[in-house]
Amino acid sequence: MSKYGEDVDEPYAHGGLVHVRVSDYDGGARASISPDEARLLGLRLIKMADEAEAQEW
């Protein structure tokens, strides 16, 4: 298991893009996004994590 979760591979940069792969039993998904998109996604994930944490019992 990576530090990002059981099925989330380590993101990496190549060719000016950020590549992320999530694998599961159905094959998973891959994304290649620009650096700016990666930054926005990171900020959104932080916000969503804060919201999820606030919902814990």
The first five atom37 places (N, CA, C, CB, O) and aatype in JSON, in Angstrom:
{
  "aatype": [12, 15, 11, 18, 7, 6, 3, 19, 3, 6, 14, 18, 0, 8, 7, 7, 10, 19, 8, 19, 1, 19, 15, 3, 18, 3, 7, 7, 0, 1, 0, 15, 9, 15, 14, 3, 6, 0, 1, 10, 10, 7, 10, 1, 10, 9, 11, 12, 0, 3, 6, 0, 6, 0, 5, 6, 17],
  "atom_mask": [
    [1, 1, 1, 1, 1],
    [1, 1, 1, 1, 1],
    [1, 1, 1, 1, 1],
    [1, 1, 1, 1, 1],
    [1, 1, 1, 0, 1],
    [1, 1, 1, 1, 1],
    [1, 1, 1, 1, 1],
    [1, 1, 1, 1, 1],
    [1, 1, 1, 1, 1],
    [1, 1, 1, 1, 1],
    [1, 1, 1, 1, 1],
    [1, 1, 1, 1, 1],
    [1, 1, 1, 1, 1],
    [1, 1, 1, 1, 1],
    [1, 1, 1, 0, 1],
    [1, 1, 1, 0, 1],
    [1, 1, 1, 1, 1],
    [1, 1, 1, 1, 1],
    [1, 1, 1, 1, 1],
    [1, 1, 1, 1, 1],
    [1, 1, 1, 1, 1],
    [1, 1, 1, 1, 1],
    [1, 1, 1, 1, 1],
    [1, 1, 1, 1, 1],
    [1, 1, 1, 1, 1],
    [1, 1, 1, 1, 1],
    [1, 1, 1, 0, 1],
    [1, 1, 1, 0, 1],
    [1, 1, 1, 1, 1],
    [1, 1, 1, 1, 1],
    [1, 1, 1, 1, 1],
    [1, 1, 1, 1, 1],
    [1, 1, 1, 1, 1],
    [1, 1, 1, 1, 1],
    [1, 1, 1, 1, 1],
    [1, 1, 1, 1, 1],
    [1, 1, 1, 1, 1],
    [1, 1, 1, 1, 1],
    [1, 1, 1, 1, 1],
    [1, 1, 1, 1, 1],
    [1, 1, 1, 1, 1],
    [1, 1, 1, 0, 1],
    [1, 1, 1, 1, 1],
    [1, 1, 1, 1, 1],
    [1, 1, 1, 1, 1],
    [1, 1, 1, 1, 1],
    [1, 1, 1, 1, 1],
    [1, 1, 1, 1, 1],
    [1, 1, 1, 1, 1],
    [1, 1, 1, 1, 1],
    [1, 1, 1, 1, 1],
    [1, 1, 1, 1, 1],
    [1, 1, 1, 1, 1],
    [1, 1, 1, 1, 1],
    [1, 1, 1, 1, 1],
    [1, 1, 1, 1, 1],
    [1, 1, 1, 1, 1]
  ],
  "atom_positions": [
    [[0.85, -1.18, 0.0], [0.0, 0.0, 0.0], [0.89, 1.24, 0.0], [-0.96, 0.0, 1.22], [1.85, 1.31, 0.76]],
    [[0.57, 2.2, -0.86], [1.33, 3.45, -0.88], [0.81, 4.37, 0.21], [1.25, 4.13, -2.26], [-0.21, 4.11, 0.84]],
    [[1.53, 5.45, 0.41], [1.1, 6.41, 1.43], [-0.16, 7.15, 1.0], [2.22, 7.42, 1.7], [-0.75, 7.88, 1.81]],
    [[-0.6, 6.97, -0.26], [-1.8, 7.63, -0.75], [-3.04, 6.75, -0.67], [-1.6, 8.07, -2.17], [-4.14, 7.22, -0.94]],
    [[-2.87, 5.52, -0.32], [-3.99, 4.61, -0.23], [-3.66, 3.28, -0.88], [0.0, 0.0, 0.0], [-2.66, 3.14, -1.58]],
    [[-4.51, 2.33, -0.64], [-4.26, 0.96, -1.09], [-4.12, 0.82, -2.6], [-5.36, 0.06, -0.62], [-3.27, 0.07, -3.07]],
    [[-4.93, 1.53, -3.36], [-4.95, 1.35, -4.81], [-4.42, 2.56, -5.58], [-6.34, 1.05, -5.26], [-4.58, 2.63, -6.8]],
    [[-3.8, 3.52, -4.88], [-3.31, 4.74, -5.53], [-1.8, 4.66, -5.67], [-3.74, 5.99, -4.73], [-1.08, 4.57, -4.67]],
    [[-1.33, 4.71, -6.91], [0.11, 4.68, -7.16], [0.73, 6.06, -6.91], [0.39, 4.22, -8.6], [0.04, 7.08, -6.88]],
    [[2.03, 6.06, -6.73], [2.77, 7.3, -6.54], [2.64, 8.17, -7.79], [4.27, 7.01, -6.24], [2.95, 7.72, -8.89]],
    [[2.17, 9.42, -7.65], [2.12, 10.31, -8.81], [3.53, 10.62, -9.3], [1.36, 11.63, -8.47], [4.48, 10.58, -8.52]],
    [[3.67, 10.92, -10.58], [4.98, 11.26, -11.11], [4.84, 12.29, -12.23], [5.71, 10.0, -11.62], [3.78, 12.41, -12.85]],
    [[5.91, 13.03, -12.46], [5.93, 14.04, -13.52], [6.74, 13.51, -14.69], [6.52, 15.37, -13.0], [7.82, 12.94, -14.51]],
    [[6.21, 13.71, -15.89], [6.9, 13.3, -17.1], [6.32, 14.07, -18.28], [6.79, 11.76, -17.33], [5.1, 14.17, -18.42]],
    [[7.17, 14.62, -19.11], [6.71, 15.32, -20.29], [5.91, 16.57, -20.0], [0.0, 0.0, 0.0], [5.06, 16.96, -20.81]],
    [[6.15, 17.2, -18.87], [5.44, 18.42, -18.53], [4.06, 18.2, -17.94], [0.0, 0.0, 0.0], [3.31, 19.16, -17.76]],
    [[3.71, 16.96, -17.64], [2.41, 16.62, -17.05], [2.61, 15.86, -15.75], [1.56, 15.81, -18.03], [3.66, 15.27, -15.51]],
    [[1.58, 15.87, -14.93], [1.55, 15.07, -13.71], [0.67, 13.86, -14.01], [1.0, 15.9, -12.47], [-0.46, 14.0, -14.47]],
    [[1.19, 12.67, -13.74], [0.49, 11.43, -14.03], [0.09, 10.75, -12.73], [1.37, 10.49, -14.9], [0.9, 10.61, -11.81]],
    [[-1.17, 10.33, -12.67], [-1.7, 9.65, -11.48], [-2.44, 8.41, -11.95], [-2.64, 10.59, -10.65], [-3.17, 8.45, -12.94]],
    [[-2.26, 7.31, -11.24], [-2.96, 6.08, -11.58], [-3.61, 5.5, -10.34], [-1.99, 5.05, -12.21], [-2.99, 5.39, -9.28]],
    [[-4.87, 5.15, -10.49], [-5.63, 4.46, -9.44], [-6.05, 3.13, -10.02], [-6.87, 5.31, -8.95], [-6.71, 3.09, -11.06]],
    [[-5.67, 2.05, -9.37], [-6.02, 0.73, -9.9], [-6.98, 0.03, -8.96], [-4.75, -0.12, -10.12], [-6.91, 0.19, -7.74]],
    [[-7.86, -0.74, -9.54], [-8.78, -1.56, -8.77], [-9.08, -2.83, -9.56], [-10.1, -0.78, -8.44], [-8.42, -3.1, -10.56]],
    [[-10.05, -3.57, -9.13], [-10.36, -4.84, -9.79], [-10.92, -4.66, -11.19], [-11.33, -5.61, -8.95], [-10.85, -5.58, -12.0]],
    [[-11.48, -3.5, -11.48], [-12.05, -3.24, -12.8], [-11.06, -2.59, -13.75], [-13.28, -2.36, -12.67], [-11.44, -2.18, -14.84]],
    [[-9.82, -2.48, -13.37], [-8.81, -1.89, -14.24], [-8.34, -0.54, -13.79], [0.0, 0.0, 0.0], [-7.18, -0.19, -14.02]],
    [[-9.17, 0.24, -13.15], [-8.77, 1.51, -12.6], [-8.84, 2.66, -13.59], [0.0, 0.0, 0.0], [-9.5, 2.59, -14.63]],
    [[-8.13, 3.72, -13.23], [-8.15, 4.93, -14.04], [-6.78, 5.59, -14.01], [-9.23, 5.91, -13.54], [-6.01, 5.44, -13.06]],
    [[-6.5, 6.31, -15.07], [-5.26, 7.07, -15.18], [-5.6, 8.49, -15.57], [-4.28, 6.43, -16.21], [-6.56, 8.73, -16.31]],
    [[-4.82, 9.43, -15.08], [-5.01, 10.83, -15.45], [-3.65, 11.45, -15.68], [-5.79, 11.61, -14.36], [-2.7, 11.22, -14.94]],
    [[-3.58, 12.25, -16.73], [-2.4, 13.05, -17.02], [-2.88, 14.5, -17.06], [-1.71, 12.62, -18.38], [-3.62, 14.89, -17.96]],
    [[-2.46, 15.29, -16.09], [-2.97, 16.65, -15.96], [-1.83, 17.65, -15.91], [-3.84, 16.77, -14.7], [-0.69, 17.31, -15.58]],
    [[-2.16, 18.87, -16.23], [-1.15, 19.94, -16.23], [-0.74, 20.26, -14.79], [-1.7, 21.21, -16.94], [-1.46, 19.92, -13.85]],
    [[0.39, 20.9, -14.62], [0.8, 21.29, -13.27], [-0.24, 22.17, -12.57], [2.13, 22.03, -13.34], [-0.49, 21.99, -11.37]],
    [[-0.85, 23.11, -13.3], [-1.87, 23.96, -12.67], [-3.09, 23.15, -12.24], [-2.3, 25.07, -13.64], [-3.64, 23.38, -11.16]],
    [[-3.51, 22.21, -13.08], [-4.63, 21.35, -12.71], [-4.28, 20.5, -11.49], [-5.03, 20.44, -13.89], [-5.13, 20.28, -10.63]],
    [[-3.05, 20.02, -11.42], [-2.62, 19.22, -10.28], [-2.66, 20.05, -9.0], [-1.19, 18.66, -10.51], [-3.07, 19.56, -7.94]],
    [[-2.23, 21.3, -9.09], [-2.28, 22.18, -7.91], [-3.72, 22.4, -7.45], [-1.61, 23.53, -8.22], [-4.02, 22.33, -6.26]],
    [[-4.61, 22.67, -8.4], [-6.02, 22.88, -8.05], [-6.64, 21.62, -7.45], [-6.82, 23.32, -9.27], [-7.4, 21.69, -6.49]],
    [[-6.31, 20.47, -8.02], [-6.81, 19.21, -7.49], [-6.31, 18.99, -6.07], [-6.4, 18.04, -8.39], [-7.07, 18.56, -5.2]],
    [[-5.03, 19.27, -5.84], [-4.47, 19.12, -4.5], [-5.19, 19.98, -3.48], [0.0, 0.0, 0.0], [-5.5, 19.52, -2.38]],
    [[-5.46, 21.23, -3.84], [-6.18, 22.12, -2.92], [-7.6, 21.64, -2.67], [-6.21, 23.54, -3.49], [-8.09, 21.71, -1.54]],
    [[-8.24, 21.15, -3.71], [-9.61, 20.63, -3.57], [-9.63, 19.38, -2.68], [-10.22, 20.3, -4.95], [-10.53, 19.21, -1.86]],
    [[-8.65, 18.53, -2.84], [-8.58, 17.32, -2.01], [-8.37, 17.68, -0.54], [-7.45, 16.41, -2.48], [-8.94, 17.04, 0.34]],
    [[-7.56, 18.7, -0.28], [-7.36, 19.14, 1.1], [-8.68, 19.64, 1.68], [-6.28, 20.26, 1.17], [-9.03, 19.3, 2.81]],
    [[-9.41, 20.45, 0.91], [-10.7, 20.96, 1.38], [-11.67, 19.81, 1.65], [-11.31, 21.93, 0.36], [-12.37, 19.81, 2.66]],
    [[-11.73, 18.84, 0.73], [-12.64, 17.71, 0.91], [-12.24, 16.86, 2.11], [-12.66, 16.84, -0.35], [-13.11, 16.34, 2.81]],
    [[-10.94, 16.71, 2.35], [-10.49, 15.94, 3.51], [-10.91, 16.63, 4.8], [-8.95, 15.77, 3.47], [-11.32, 15.97, 5.75]],
    [[-10.81, 17.95, 4.83], [-11.26, 18.7, 6.01], [-12.75, 18.53, 6.24], [-10.92, 20.19, 5.86], [-13.2, 18.37, 7.38]],
    [[-13.52, 18.57, 5.15], [-14.97, 18.38, 5.27], [-15.3, 16.97, 5.74], [-15.66, 18.66, 3.93], [-16.18, 16.79, 6.59]],
    [[-14.63, 15.99, 5.21], [-14.88, 14.6, 5.62], [-14.51, 14.39, 7.08], [-14.09, 13.62, 4.72], [-15.22, 13.7, 7.82]],
    [[-13.41, 14.98, 7.49], [-12.96, 14.85, 8.88], [-13.97, 15.47, 9.84], [-11.59, 15.5, 9.07], [-14.2, 14.94, 10.93]],
    [[-14.58, 16.58, 9.44], [-15.58, 17.25, 10.28], [-16.84, 16.42, 10.41], [-15.92, 18.62, 9.71], [-17.59, 16.59, 11.36]],
    [[-17.09, 15.51, 9.46], [-18.29, 14.68, 9.5], [-18.13, 13.42, 10.35], [-18.67, 14.28, 8.1], [-19.11, 12.73, 10.64]],
    [[-16.9, 13.12, 10.76], [-16.67, 11.92, 11.56], [-17.41, 12.03, 12.87], [-15.18, 11.7, 11.8], [-17.59, 13.12, 13.42]],
    [[-17.82, 10.91, 13.37], [-18.6, 10.88, 14.61], [-17.72, 11.01, 15.78], [-19.4, 9.62, 14.72], [-18.2, 11.0, 16.91]]
  ]
}
